[in-house]
Amino acid sequence: MPEVKLKGYFAKSGLQKNPTNEICVEAVVAFLTKGIPLDKTVRECQDIRRFVTVRTVSGGAWDQNGEYLGKAIRWYYGVSRNDALSDKKGGKVPRSDGAVPLMELPKEFPSDVDHDWYIAEAKSILRDLGYFGAPTKVTKRMVLGRMVLLLGAM
């Protein structure tokens, strides 16, 4: 099996500027290139850095308890959370429903990571690519970025 070279959105550099759920992309690549089930890749990973989302929020962000997190925020999706993070105007930080702030990396893998959320997100990537039938309505940029992944796998 040839090695997959990831580019752009799918690049694996170890330290990306704004990583977003890298485990989901890794699960999709493993599924498409090696046939490894999505849930196996997600559930066996013990590197919390692969699960985090990093986002810059203009004016800063606050957690569900009202604690100020800063302008550059990092989180993972946890089973113990339902609320979203908020911005300075009290609005929701996009895609932060269920977010568990992770401003400092822990020494051990958190026990409340919502593996099912990450598996569903990986399935969503496959759906966007048309794996389960007709592609869903996504932006042209997303489709082009995800096509790089497929072309690199060939």
C-alpha positions in Angstrom: 0.0 0.0 0.0 1.5 3.4 -1.0 2.0 6.0 1.7 -0.6 8.8 1.6 0.8 12.3 1.3 -1.5 14.8 2.9 -1.6 18.4 1.8 -3.3 21.6 2.8 -6.2 21.1 5.2 -5.1 17.4 5.7 -1.4 18.0 6.3 0.1 16.2 9.2 2.8 18.4 10.6 2.5 17.5 14.3 1.9 21.1 15.3 -0.6 22.9 13.1 -1.5 26.5 13.6 -5.2 25.8 14.1 -5.8 22.0 14.3 -9.4 20.8 14.1 -10.2 17.3 15.1 -7.3 15.7 13.3 -8.2 12.3 14.5 -11.3 12.4 12.2 -9.1 13.0 9.1 -6.7 10.3 10.3 -9.6 7.8 10.7 -10.9 8.6 7.2 -7.5 8.2 5.7 -7.0 4.8 7.5 -10.5 3.7 6.4 -10.0 4.6 2.8 -6.4 3.4 2.4 -6.3 0.4 4.7 -9.9 -0.5 5.5 -9.5 0.2 9.2 -12.9 0.9 10.8 -13.4 4.6 11.8 -14.2 3.6 15.4 -11.0 1.6 15.8 -8.8 4.5 14.8 -10.7 7.0 17.0 -11.1 4.8 20.1 -7.5 3.5 20.1 -5.8 6.9 19.9 -4.5 8.1 23.2 -3.0 11.4 22.0 -5.4 14.2 23.1 -3.6 16.6 20.6 -5.3 14.6 17.8 -8.8 15.5 19.3 -8.4 19.2 19.9 -9.8 22.1 18.1 -8.0 25.4 18.2 -9.7 28.7 17.3 -9.0 32.4 17.7 -12.0 34.3 19.0 -12.0 38.0 18.5 -12.4 39.6 21.9 -11.9 36.3 23.7 -14.0 33.4 24.8 -15.6 32.2 28.1 -16.4 28.7 29.2 -19.7 27.4 30.4 -19.0 28.6 34.0 -18.1 32.2 32.8 -14.4 31.8 33.2 -12.3 33.8 30.7 -10.3 31.5 28.4 -8.4 34.0 26.3 -8.4 34.8 22.5 -6.8 31.6 21.4 -8.8 28.7 22.7 -8.4 25.0 22.6 -11.0 22.3 23.4 -12.1 18.8 22.8 -15.6 17.3 22.7 -16.6 15.6 26.0 -19.5 13.5 27.1 -20.0 15.6 30.2 -20.7 18.9 28.4 -23.7 20.2 26.5 -23.2 23.9 26.4 -21.2 25.9 24.0 -18.3 28.3 24.7 -19.3 32.0 24.3 -17.7 35.1 22.9 -17.5 38.6 24.3 -21.0 39.5 23.1 -22.5 36.4 24.7 -22.8 34.6 21.4 -21.9 31.0 20.8 -18.3 30.1 19.5 -19.0 28.2 16.3 -19.0 24.4 16.6 -18.3 24.5 20.4 -21.4 22.6 21.6 -20.1 20.0 24.0 -16.7 21.6 24.2 -14.4 20.9 27.2 -11.8 23.7 27.4 -8.2 22.4 27.3 -6.0 25.4 27.7 -3.1 23.2 29.0 -2.4 19.8 27.7 -2.9 17.1 30.4 -0.3 14.4 31.2 -3.0 11.7 30.9 -5.7 11.2 28.3 -9.0 12.6 29.6 -11.6 10.0 30.5 -14.6 12.1 29.2 -13.6 12.3 25.5 -16.8 11.8 23.4 -15.4 9.2 21.0 -18.9 8.9 19.4 -18.8 12.6 18.4 -15.5 12.1 16.6 -16.7 8.9 14.8 -19.8 10.8 13.6 -17.6 13.6 12.4 -15.4 11.2 10.4 -18.6 9.7 8.9 -19.6 13.2 8.0 -16.4 13.7 6.1 -17.0 10.4 4.2 -20.6 11.6 3.5 -19.3 14.9 2.2 -16.9 13.1 -0.1 -19.9 11.0 -1.5 -18.8 7.7 0.1 -22.3 6.9 1.3 -24.0 8.1 -1.9 -24.5 11.6 -3.4 -22.2 14.2 -1.7 -23.9 16.5 0.8 -24.1 20.2 0.2 -20.7 21.6 1.3 -18.5 24.5 0.2 -16.4 24.2 -2.9 -13.3 24.8 -0.7 -14.1 21.8 1.5 -14.7 19.5 -1.4 -11.5 20.6 -3.1 -9.5 20.2 0.2 -11.0 16.7 0.7 -10.3 15.7 -2.9 -6.6 16.4 -2.3 -6.8 13.6 0.3 -8.3 11.1 -2.2 -5.9 12.1 -5.0 -3.0 11.6 -2.6 -4.2 8.1 -1.8 -4.1 7.0 -5.4 
